[in-house]
Amino acid sequence: MLHKAEAQFLSAWLNFASGSVSWEQPITYEVEDGNALVLPFHELISQAEALLLDPESTSKEYEQAKDYAEAINLLDEDSTQCEFDDTGKSSEGIEIDSEDDNNKGKTKTN
């Protein structure tokens, strides 16, 4: 789950860098009980980052970080330039391969 969370997290930052989302833009995140949490981009991405950087985070917390970042990435559903699916592959044919230590941090294109 950590690798999926990292892929969504990096994609969220790419969406910010490309201008698809602004620093203060409100993001609606649906919580498990059916309620919605609305936070600005910078707060939601900070919460995701905190979960990813905590060495004691559980798989469930990594999933929560993935869900936070995914909420950001789904804002602009018409633009697929920064979206990654659950396999770590983007719609542009770019794949994040963080499983192999020799290729850590590299991307592949198909």
C-alpha positions in Angstrom: 0.0 0.0 0.0 2.9 2.3 0.7 3.9 2.4 -3.0 0.4 3.2 -4.1 0.2 6.0 -1.6 3.5 7.4 -2.7 2.4 7.3 -6.4 -0.9 9.2 -5.6 1.0 11.6 -3.4 3.5 12.5 -6.1 0.8 12.8 -8.6 -1.1 15.3 -6.3 2.1 17.4 -6.2 2.3 17.2 -10.0 -1.3 18.4 -10.3 -0.4 21.3 -8.1 2.8 22.1 -10.1 0.9 22.0 -13.3 -1.8 24.4 -12.0 -4.6 21.9 -11.9 -5.1 22.6 -8.2 -4.2 25.8 -6.2 -2.7 26.0 -2.7 -5.9 27.2 -1.0 -8.3 25.2 -3.2 -10.9 23.3 -1.1 -10.8 19.6 -1.5 -13.7 17.4 -0.5 -12.7 14.1 1.1 -15.4 11.6 2.0 -14.7 9.8 5.3 -15.8 6.3 6.1 -19.0 7.3 7.9 -20.4 9.0 4.8 -19.6 12.5 5.9 -17.4 14.9 3.9 -14.3 16.7 5.1 -13.4 19.8 3.2 -9.8 21.0 3.6 -7.6 23.3 1.5 -5.0 21.5 -0.7 -2.1 22.4 1.5 -3.7 20.9 4.6 -4.8 17.7 2.9 -1.4 17.2 1.2 0.3 17.9 4.6 -1.8 15.3 6.3 -0.9 12.7 3.6 2.8 13.6 3.9 2.7 13.2 7.7 1.3 9.7 7.4 3.8 8.7 4.7 6.8 10.0 6.7 5.8 8.5 10.0 7.9 5.3 10.4 5.2 3.8 12.6 2.3 4.3 10.1 0.2 1.2 9.5 -1.0 -0.1 6.1 -4.4 1.4 7.0 -2.8 4.8 7.5 -0.9 4.5 4.2 -4.3 3.8 2.6 -5.6 6.9 4.2 -2.7 8.9 2.8 -3.4 7.4 -0.7 -7.1 8.4 -0.3 -6.2 12.0 0.6 -3.9 12.4 -2.4 -6.4 10.6 -4.7 -9.1 13.1 -3.6 -6.8 15.8 -5.0 -6.1 13.9 -8.2 -9.7 13.3 -8.9 -10.6 17.1 -8.9 -10.0 17.5 -12.6 -11.3 14.3 -14.1 -11.1 15.7 -17.6 -7.3 16.0 -17.3 -5.5 12.7 -17.0 -1.9 14.0 -17.3 -1.1 13.3 -13.6 -3.4 10.5 -12.7 -2.1 7.1 -11.8 -4.1 3.9 -11.5 -3.7 1.3 -8.7 -0.9 -0.4 -10.6 1.3 2.7 -10.6 0.8 3.4 -14.3 -0.3 6.8 -15.6 -2.6 7.4 -18.5 0.5 8.7 -20.4 2.1 5.2 -20.2 4.5 6.2 -17.4 5.0 3.7 -14.7 6.4 4.2 -11.3 8.6 1.2 -10.4 9.6 1.5 -6.7 9.6 -2.2 -6.0 13.1 -2.7 -7.6 15.8 -1.1 -5.5 18.0 -0.8 -8.5 15.5 1.4 -10.3 14.3 3.3 -7.2 13.0 6.7 -8.1 13.1 6.0 -11.9 10.1 5.9 -14.3 9.5 3.7 -17.3 7.6 4.5 -20.4 5.8 1.9 -22.6 
